Amino acid sequence: MGSDAHKARRRFGLGSPFPRRVTAGWAVIVGVLLVAGAYFMFDRLANGLGMAGATNAVPWGLWVVVYIWFSGLAGGLYLLSALVYLLRLPRFAPIARLSLGLSVVSLVVSMIFIGIDLGAIRHSLGTLLFFHWSSPLAWEIKAYLFFMAVAVVQFALVLWNDKRAAADACTADAGGGDGGAVAGASSAEALRRRGNVNLAIRVLAGVGVATSFVGPPGGTGMFFAAVKTRGLWEGGVTSVLFYVMAIVTAAAFLIVAYRLLARLRGARPDGGVLAGLNRVLAASLLAFAFCVFFQVAPALLSGDPAVAAPVQVMVAGSLAPLFWAGEIGLGLVLPALLLAVGAARSRAGRADGRGIAGGAWAVGAALSAMAGILALRYVLVVAGFSVPLLDGMPLPAYVPSAGEVMVALFVLGLAVGCYGLAVRLLPLERVGASEGEAQVESAYADVGADTASGAASGASPRDEVSTGKEVRDGGAA
């Protein structure tokens, strides 16, 4: 019985380790990025912002661009996890924990980027320790911290639910024989407790989604829109655009991350999850196209030069190549085409592991979309400063310095390291009581004829009603 108890305790924990070559490759990538940017990061911390390419006319540069990319990723990942923890959509259950856990990691990375952009380190600490009612940045930082606290507590409850489920399963196994009635009563009590925890998780998910309108990702858009002197950012479409960009980035990121982890594990990804993520990405790309149109078209027709001039710089000026090739080409047109080709190939019967829900076509669309969103954020930030605030002043110009790029690579190395540690040390690739399963299971589909046929059709076994489903919330208990 001791062995069974040990297995029950381990059931909610970590999965099998990655192959050594995978760990070595991950360590090499992290090490190269950190070593390449170490000197420049030291220079930034020791000597301040003098090594950056930002100026008084263009105070926000590459670090702010990458900051809003990662903050959007964090908010988008959390919103996708809410499809399971709040809306109870079983199709997305295998990636719910991955979304929730990596959302917290992405938020930490985004705060590192904005921290190094704030000048002296004491300025970063000041935003945490002090509060000014009239400062949008102060409100945003507090909303970020509250959002992170909600996500961390929610994830802790998810893990606690797994641990309780494993312990209750061990108790039920030990209570067989004459103690069957007692074991049944204990099982009912266990279901009630886990149902109450699920209810708490659902409430926290609702609070987190509501906070996303003033935290990541919506709060960042509100912060930009509050800068009244920049006509390109002012207006309601900016907040909506930031929200849509967050969903595009998160869906694309999960398509790549879930497939990559499945490949490294030697497992088959769940076809239903991938098909669902493809649809989320396609729908968000459509919304993205509308947002870009309503950002550009009214500005070009506007008689206000403060609004029209930055858009002219975007579509026909110095930023036009990045706008058309990066934002429109990589961020919108190419992903849409690749998703369409992938969907057609899937319908044609490509049911092997690499061809599930679009296969390499979907991965290419996801990578292209993430690159395009990064280009969009760069264009949005730099174009916003392209018009001088006073007549007669020279046109502002900004080019990222080598130091800025290398510091960004250093922090990117930290990000890759943190993502890897999160996947290795936390059970992110699991589905358990909080996601609707009676016991902890792998986030990947079992290899077999039934699974293969299900993947070919894009269906997920979790879409079917199962008698083994866990209690959803305290009311159901």
Salt bridges, closest charged atoms under 4 A:
ASP162 OD2 - ARG97 NH2 2.34
ASP168 OD1 - ARG164 NH2 3.62
ASP168 OD1 - ARG193 NH2 3.27
ASP168 OD2 - ARG194 NH1 2.72
GLU189 OE2 - ARG192 NH2 2.68
GLU234 OE2 - LYS228 NZ 3.87
ASP270 OD2 - ARG462 NH1 3.34
GLU429 OE2 - ARG265 NH2 2.85
GLU435 OE2 - ARG97 NE 3.02
GLU437 OE2 - ARG462 NE 3.75
GLU437 OE2 - LYS469 NZ 2.85
GLU441 OE1 - ARG462 NH2 3.77
ASP463 OD2 - ARG91 NH2 3.25
GLU470 OE1 - ARG194 NE 3.06
ASP473 OD2 - ARG202 NH1 3.38
